[in-house]
């Protein structure tokens, strides 16, 4: 069994396409927390695909395992 490397997928509407600043933090879409990068990437792709017609929407993958344990090797 491989080590659990948590990843958060979330997104929202940006105020400016050149910056990572959200228009409304109350409207963020938290897709979920995933045990590895591949599952997080699949969820990110699905969420981004659903909003492809909204230019201001962006989804991100946050490597939670790096925040929780900075000594963890990269995935």
Secondary structure, 3 states (H helix, E strand, C coil): CCCCCCEEEEEEEECCCCCCCECCHHHCEEEEEECCHHHHHHHHHHHHHHCCCCCCEEEEEECHHHHHCCCCCCC
